[in-house]
Amino acid sequence: MKRYLPIVLVSLLTIFIISLFLRQDGEKEHALEAKAVVLSVDNSEMVSTGIAHIGFQTVEAMITEGRFKGTRLEAANLLLGQRDVDEIYSVGDRVILALLLEKGEIRDAKTINLVRQWWELGLFALFILLLIIFARFTGLKALFSFVASLYILWKIFIPALLGGASPMLFTVITLSMLTFVIIFAVAGFNKKGLSAFLGTMAGLAVSIVITIIFGRGMNLLGMTQPFAETLIFSGHYDLDMRQIFYASVIIGASGAAMDVAMDVAASMHEIKVKRPDISMKELIMSGFNVGRAVVGTMTTTLLLAYSGGYLTMLMLFVTKDTSFMRIMNYKMVAAEIFRTLTGSIGLVMVAPFTAIVAGWIYSLGRQVVSDRSPDE
């Protein structure tokens, strides 16, 4: 029974966090959102201009949930000519409606989006299944750290930034919390986990310094981030977008930094187990060798990840035959170069920091923390 207690506890904690995250807010006094199915559409007021559409589409829909279930009504689908946000509905589509209430009855309605969450939940379920099949209890712990991290970012970090907290200070606090949860949840409270945690924090400290120095030098104000202007014009005029941009850069690099630190610490742990008599110097050099191999691919991974996010912009540059000087000095390109290189520098420094810390911790004559995690 004791063998399965950690599994049960981790499972219950994961379910509890998911339930907190997915808990629906109570119905607002004058507004409500509901799912509906489209019964018919009227496109007479919609004007098509090339690939974009302006005007509005009238949708007849039937609500499929809640206290208005079965109600048929007309809803307006406003079109702004922006393909990244506009949606055109067809008969049979399942949509989300925003309902305007008056004295408990529906006064008006408009469409918001197609219902996509079930496909998203299905994809998440597939991820969970494969994770647990392959990694077993470690996969379950990874799932817990994933859900806990999502909860911390969504329910604590973002509300704090919107509430006026210092972006850089709160990023340091949040990343320290996330690093602690993720690494110790996966590795356990042992020398491997401690080494990876300290190595990650040291690398992130370097990333923070580099971010502040070069961010100011490149005069990046943070307005290149998606929906930055929309956020400001939503009433958050006092937000420091430059600091928020710096925070996004550091957060983006933190996941890969934890990955590198854990790879180096786990490899050195295996070496120490197989060769208990290995010297500290030899162990550290082995950690350096592992770190070089990991960093060599991880920095390219960051480049591909960021480039993939701006693939259409790169295609536009090629189409327009834009000069190299103009590309390099374009604000959005400079911001992505800054993001990629800052993250890469942090990765490069995480590996040797972790190797040195792990070499010292693994070579201690006495236990600092247990060598074994609960599933080992």
PyMOL commands that set and color helices and strands:
alter all, ss='L'
color gray80, all
select helices_A, chain A and resi 2-22+117-135+137-162+167-187+191-217+228-233+241-274+280-309+311-320+324-329+331-362
alter helices_A, ss='H'
color red, helices_A
select strands_A, chain A and resi 31-42+46-49+52-63+72-80+94-102+105-114
alter strands_A, ss='S'
color yellow, strands_A
deselect
rebuild
show_as cartoon
